[in-house]
């Protein structure tokens, strides 16, 4: 099995920017959010189960899951979130495991937003890397990216595991409170370390 780095962080922390740089440097990237989008895209393997759960109103004109409508539904109705996760999470776990097993890079970066909350994923990685930034910066990035209201952004951040708990679980931390260049410099240092660890494993 390849050497696996589990990359996580709160929404708006900069996980994608860090993951993209690891990929550019030669790591194999396996992103559970990307897999989730593939499963819920038009023709995706989860679409009919999502349709059966939420009805046609939560499927958009292109045949994909309407993420805004589903987000509103699961925030309003916690049991709906649990039912959706019961559909998606096993499919995401299977597909991510297959992609990790097939990886040909020097090591794998497995991006999992809920890594710290999930004992299953934590058992599948050699190290946990947390991309971190202050909560107010998270909120500003989320709002700038998605156009959400301040209350909606705060609700999403509040629904995630606290920043302190995520940091306590980290083997490595990237501080993404600065510039993209500073983020890339930290990724570069970790990449060299991970190459050595993978070769020694």
N, C-alpha and C positions, 0 to 999 in steps of 0.2 A: 504493500500500500504506500502511496506517496506521503510525504510529510505535509501536514495540513495545519494552516493557520486559520483560526476562526476569527473573522473580523466582524465587529459589531459596534453599535453606537446608537444614540437616540436619533429620532427624526431630526433632520437639519444639521446633524453634527459634521457631515462631510464624508460619510462612508463611501459614497460612489466616487468622489474625487480621489480618495486614497486608493480604492480598489482599482480604478482605471490606471493609476500610476504604477501599482504593482504589476498589473497586466502588461503595461508598456515595457517594463523592465524584464519581463519574461516569465512571471508566475502564471500558472493556469488559474483563471478566475471562474468560480462557480457561485452564482448569485441567486439566492432563494427568492428574492423579489422578482428577478427576471423570469425565473421558472413560474412563479405565481401568475405573472402577467401572461405568459405563454399559455398556461392552463385555462385562463379566463378570457383569452382573446377569441375572436370569431373562429369557430371550428376547434377550439381548445378542448382538451379532454375533460375538463370540469364543467363546461357550459351547460350541458343538459341537466346535471345535478344541481347547479345553481338556479337554473330555470324552474326546476321542480320545487326547490326550496323557497324562492322569492317570487316566482311568477314572471310573466313576460314583461312587466313594467320595469324590471331590473336588468333587462337585456336591451342594449341600444340598437339603433337602426342598422349598424354594421354587423350585429350578431354577437358582439362582445358584452361582457358584464359591464353594466353602467356603474363605475366605481363610486361616483358621487352619491348616487341613490343608495347603493349598498352601504357606503360609509355612514350615511344618515340613519339608515335602518339599524345597523348594528350598534351605533351609539345610543339610539333610543330604546333598543331592546337587547339587553345583554345575552339572552338565550339565543338570539339570532346569530350573534357572533360565534357562540359555541358550536352551533349547528354548521355554520360556514367553515369554521376551522376543522371540524370533524370530516368535512369533505376534502378540503384543500391540503391540510397538513400531512396526511399520510402520502398523498400523491407527490408533494414537494419533497418529502424525505426520501422517497424511493428514487425520484429523478435526480436529486442532488447526490445521493450515494452512487448512482450509476455514473454520473459525470466525474465525480472525484476518482472513482476506480479506473476510469478511462483516461485520466489526465496524463499528459506527457511532459509537462513543464518540470522545472527543477523542484518546485513545490507548489502546493495548491493554496489559494486564498479562498476560503469558503465564507461568503458574506451571509450572515444570519442576523436580522434585526432582533430576534428574540433568543439569541444564543444563551445569554445568562439565565433566562427563565426556563430554558429547556435542557433537562439532564441528558436527553437523547443526543442533542447536537454537541453538548460539551464533551460527551464521551467519545465523540468522533473526531476531535481536534487535538493536536499536540500542544498548541499554545492559543491563548485568548488575547486578541489585540483589540483594544477599545479606542475608537476615535472620539475624542471628547472636546467639548467647548462649553462655556457658560450657558445656562438656560436662557437668558435673555437674548443671546446671540442665536441660539437654536430657534427661538420664536420668531425673530426677525427674518431668518433665512426661510423658515417654513412659510411665512406670510408673503415674502417676496416671490417665492417660487410658485405658490399655489393660489395666491389671492384670497386666502382664508381670512376671516375676521379674527381680531385678537382673541376673542372668546373661544372660537373654534380651534385655533392654534394651541391655546393653553389647555384645552380639553384633550387634545391628542397627546401633548407632552405629558400631561398628568396621568394619562392612562398607561403610560409606559413605566417600566421599573425605574426607581429613583437613580439619578446620576451616581450617587455615592455607592449604591449596591453594584452598579455596573463596574465602577472603578475598582471596587474591592475584589472583583473576580478577575481582574486583568493581570496577565503576565507582562504585557507591554501596553503603553499608552502613547497615542499621537495627540498632541495638543493642537487642535485646529482652530485656535482663536485668532490666528494671524493671517498671513497672506497665503496664496496658493503656492508660491515659491517656497515658503517656510514648510508647508505641508509636504511638498515634494522632497525637500531635503531630509525630512524625518523618514519618509518612506524609503529613500535611498539608503539611509543608514540601516534601517531594519531589513531591507532586502539583502544587503551584504551579510547581515547576521543570520538571516533565515537560510541563505545559500549554504553557509557553514554548518548550521544545525542539520539541514537536510542531508548533506554529504556525510555527516557523522552518524546519522541515525541508522 
